[in-house]
């Protein structure tokens, strides 16, 4: 993206206040806890003894959850506060997680080391998307599983807008562009871009999931939009043998 590079994006995420990082939750925020985690855990199945890379691990909540289930975890995170918090938790808890502070688009990773790579709400935040994608695929063993969760590019309007309108608007869908958030940005790309790039980089798409809140949880969280219209998607792909 001409108007945003990886360094700028990392600096923006590094300015996130400590109280937000620390308050992110043991299972992540509500989106991760109720929509994404159940899908990720279902796709992974039994992880004991599996080597897993959490690509863009944030404050490490998913690394910790999976390490407690017996996985051998490695987390890559570039932003200062998030990385520091993850390392501090590991020093205290000693779960055996290896953390690396690095840009996913340029970090040298061991080839064909991991049974699974997870990019959980990460790739839409990286301007240099294709190098980051290639890093993840390079790290996978042939036949290994690649789990990607994203903001649903077809329905990116914030869930709060539903409360006023009762529907989700889509505008300027085809144009790749950066979108300002409270902290940092994300990059809008058409859905076909993500699916085609996975195929072109040597992966086979196995499942495409649009997580839905059940009606009771949606009402409890005042998030009815996520019962009617998806806000997120999960792609499960495998690396093809060369």
Secondary structure per residue as TSV (DSSP state, phi and psi in degrees):
chain	resnum	aa	ss	phi	psi
A	1	X	-	360.0	128.1
A	2	X	T	-68.2	-29.4
A	3	X	T	-95.8	0.8
A	4	X	-	-156.3	128.7
A	5	X	-	-113.6	173.0
A	6	X	H	-61.3	-40.1
A	7	X	H	-60.9	-43.7
A	8	X	H	-62.7	-42.7
A	9	X	H	-64.1	-42.5
A	10	X	H	-65.6	-41.2
A	11	X	H	-61.4	-39.8
A	12	X	H	-64.3	-45.5
A	13	X	H	-67.7	-26.9
A	14	X	H	-72.1	-16.1
A	15	X	T	-87.6	3.7
A	16	X	S	-60.8	131.2
A	17	X	-	-60.7	145.4
A	18	X	H	-57.9	-37.9
A	19	X	H	-65.5	-29.2
A	20	X	H	-73.0	-43.3
A	21	X	H	-62.4	-47.2
A	22	X	H	-68.8	-28.3
A	23	X	T	-93.6	13.0
A	24	X	S	-66.1	-28.4
A	25	X	-	106.9	153.1
A	26	X	T	-72.0	-18.9
A	27	X	T	-118.2	19.3
A	28	X	-	83.0	-172.7
A	29	X	S	-76.0	-177.7
A	30	X	H	-60.9	-37.8
A	31	X	H	-58.5	-48.6
A	32	X	I	-69.1	-44.1
A	33	X	I	-62.2	-45.6
A	34	X	I	-97.6	-25.7
A	35	X	I	-110.7	-47.0
A	36	X	I	-92.0	-45.2
A	37	X	H	-55.8	-46.8
A	38	X	H	-57.4	-37.5
A	39	X	H	-69.5	-45.4
A	40	X	H	-59.6	-47.5
A	41	X	H	-65.5	-36.0
A	42	X	H	-66.6	-41.2
A	43	X	H	-67.8	-36.3
A	44	X	H	-73.6	-39.7
A	45	X	-	66.8	-143.4
A	46	X	-	-70.8	123.0
A	47	X	-	-111.2	-1.0
A	48	X	T	-57.9	126.3
A	49	X	T	83.3	-2.5
A	50	X	-	-86.9	141.8
A	51	X	E	-92.2	122.6
A	52	X	E	-129.4	133.7
A	53	X	E	-103.2	121.3
A	54	X	E	-94.8	99.3
A	55	X	E	-88.0	101.0
A	56	X	T	89.2	60.8
A	57	X	-	-81.9	-6.5
A	58	X	T	61.0	-132.6
A	59	X	T	-86.2	7.1
A	60	X	S	90.1	12.4
A	61	X	H	-61.5	-40.9
A	62	X	H	-71.2	-37.9
A	63	X	H	-56.4	-44.8
A	64	X	H	-66.9	-43.2
A	65	X	H	-61.1	-42.8
A	66	X	H	-76.3	-34.3
A	67	X	H	-62.0	-37.8
A	68	X	H	-68.1	-18.4
A	69	X	T	-92.4	3.3
A	70	X	T	101.9	4.1
A	71	X	-	-79.3	152.4
A	72	X	E	-92.5	108.3
A	73	X	E	-105.3	139.4
A	74	X	E	-126.9	132.3
A	75	X	E	-120.7	134.1
A	76	X	E	-113.7	127.7
A	77	X	-	-148.6	126.9
A	78	X	-	-88.1	-27.7
A	79	X	S	-81.2	135.5
A	80	X	H	-55.5	-59.0
A	81	X	H	-61.7	-40.5
A	82	X	H	-65.5	-45.6
A	83	X	H	-63.8	-44.6
A	84	X	H	-60.6	-43.8
A	85	X	H	-63.0	-44.1
A	86	X	H	-59.5	-44.3
A	87	X	H	-66.1	-39.5
A	88	X	H	-63.1	-40.7
A	89	X	H	-64.2	-39.8
A	90	X	H	-66.7	-39.1
A	91	X	H	-60.2	-37.5
A	92	X	H	-78.4	-40.1
A	93	X	H	-97.7	-24.7
A	94	X	-	57.0	53.0
A	95	X	-	-88.3	-3.0
A	96	X	-	82.9	20.8
A	97	X	-	-84.2	133.4
A	98	X	E	-97.0	123.3
A	99	X	E	-111.8	141.8
A	100	X	E	-131.9	127.2
A	101	X	-	-90.4	109.8
A	102	X	-	-164.6	157.3
A	103	X	-	-76.7	123.5
A	104	X	T	-61.6	-23.5
A	105	X	T	-78.1	-14.3
A	106	X	T	-133.7	-3.9
A	107	X	-	-68.6	132.2
A	108	X	-	-78.3	118.1
A	109	X	-	-112.5	149.3
A	110	X	-	-63.1	133.2
A	111	X	T	-73.1	137.7
A	112	X	T	55.8	42.3
A	113	X	-	-97.2	-31.0
A	114	X	E	-105.8	141.5
A	115	X	E	-73.1	-34.6
A	116	X	E	-139.5	146.1
A	117	X	E	-123.0	133.3
A	118	X	E	-118.8	123.8
A	119	X	E	-114.7	90.6
A	120	X	E	-95.8	102.9
A	121	X	S	57.4	49.4
A	122	X	-	-126.3	-49.4
A	123	X	G	-65.3	-27.7
A	124	X	G	-75.2	-9.6
A	125	X	G	-95.1	-0.8
A	126	X	-	-109.0	114.1
A	127	X	S	-59.5	-45.6
A	128	X	S	-84.2	73.4
A	129	X	H	-67.6	-48.8
A	130	X	H	-63.4	-43.2
A	131	X	H	-59.7	-37.1
A	132	X	H	-66.0	-42.1
A	133	X	H	-61.1	-43.7
A	134	X	H	-65.0	-35.7
A	135	X	H	-57.9	-46.8
A	136	X	H	-63.0	-44.0
A	137	X	H	-70.1	-39.3
A	138	X	H	-58.8	-37.8
A	139	X	H	-70.7	-19.2
A	140	X	E	-80.0	141.0
A	141	X	E	-67.1	150.1
A	142	X	E	-55.4	130.5
A	143	X	E	86.3	-6.5
A	144	X	E	-69.5	159.7
A	145	X	E	-98.0	138.3
A	146	X	E	-121.6	116.8
A	147	X	E	-110.0	122.1
A	148	X	E	-121.8	126.3
A	149	X	E	-115.8	144.6
A	150	X	E	-145.4	158.2
A	151	X	E	-58.4	134.9
A	152	X	-	-68.5	113.2
A	153	X	T	-67.3	-14.4
A	154	X	T	-83.0	-20.2
A	155	X	S	-140.1	61.0
A	156	X	-	-85.3	-10.6
A	157	X	S	-56.9	136.3
A	158	X	-	-55.4	145.8
A	159	X	T	-60.0	-27.6
A	160	X	H	-63.0	-26.8
A	161	X	H	-66.1	-24.7
A	162	X	H	-61.2	-35.7
A	163	X	H	-62.2	-29.4
A	164	X	H	-89.0	-35.0
A	165	X	H	-112.0	-33.6
A	166	X	S	78.2	17.2
A	167	X	S	-156.7	168.6
A	168	X	-	-114.4	130.7
A	169	X	-	-96.9	143.9
A	170	X	-	-123.3	125.6
A	171	X	-	-138.0	148.6
A	172	X	S	51.5	51.9
A	173	X	-	-71.3	-41.0
A	174	X	S	-77.8	-19.9
A	175	X	S	-82.8	120.0
A	176	X	-	-69.1	131.2
A	177	X	E	-161.5	160.0
A	178	X	E	-90.1	146.5
A	179	X	E	-125.5	122.9
A	180	X	E	-72.8	136.8
A	181	X	-	-117.7	178.4
A	182	X	S	-56.2	-45.4
A	183	X	S	-125.9	118.7
A	184	X	S	79.4	-165.3
A	185	X	E	-137.6	163.5
A	186	X	E	-125.7	163.2
A	187	X	E	-108.3	119.5
A	188	X	E	-78.1	127.6
A	189	X	-	-134.4	146.4
A	190	X	-	-61.8	151.2
A	191	X	H	-55.4	-40.4
A	192	X	H	-60.1	-29.9
A	193	X	H	-61.5	-47.0
A	194	X	H	-65.9	-46.3
A	195	X	H	-65.4	-45.7
A	196	X	H	-68.0	-37.2
A	197	X	H	-66.1	-36.5
A	198	X	H	-61.3	-45.8
A	199	X	H	-64.3	-44.8
A	200	X	H	-66.7	-26.2
A	201	X	T	-92.1	10.1
A	202	X	T	96.6	29.9
A	203	X	E	-117.7	154.5
A	204	X	E	-111.6	124.3
A	205	X	E	-76.6	125.6
A	206	X	E	-102.7	-39.5
A	207	X	E	-146.1	148.0
A	208	X	E	-130.0	118.2
A	209	X	E	-124.7	134.1
A	210	X	-	-113.4	95.6
A	211	X	-	-60.9	140.5
A	212	X	-	-126.8	133.5
A	213	X	-	-72.1	142.0
A	214	X	-	-71.0	160.7
A	215	X	H	-63.9	-37.7
A	216	X	H	-66.4	-44.0
A	217	X	H	-67.0	-40.3
A	218	X	H	-59.2	-41.6
A	219	X	H	-68.4	-41.6
A	220	X	H	-61.7	-40.1
A	221	X	T	-88.8	-0.6
A	222	X	T	53.9	47.5
A	223	X	-	-131.2	51.1
A	224	X	T	-61.4	-26.0
A	225	X	H	-53.6	-38.5
A	226	X	H	-80.7	-0.2
A	227	X	H	-89.8	-34.5
A	228	X	H	-95.2	-39.1
A	229	X	S	-135.8	129.9
A	230	X	-	-70.3	142.3
A	231	X	S	-106.7	-11.4
A	232	X	E	-140.5	161.8
A	233	X	E	-140.8	156.9
A	234	X	E	-130.0	129.2
A	235	X	E	-111.8	130.9
A	236	X	E	-114.6	120.8
A	237	X	E	-130.0	161.4
A	238	X	E	-122.8	148.7
A	239	X	E	-81.7	128.2
A	240	X	-	-74.6	144.9
A	241	X	-	-69.2	137.3
A	242	X	-	-77.0	360.0
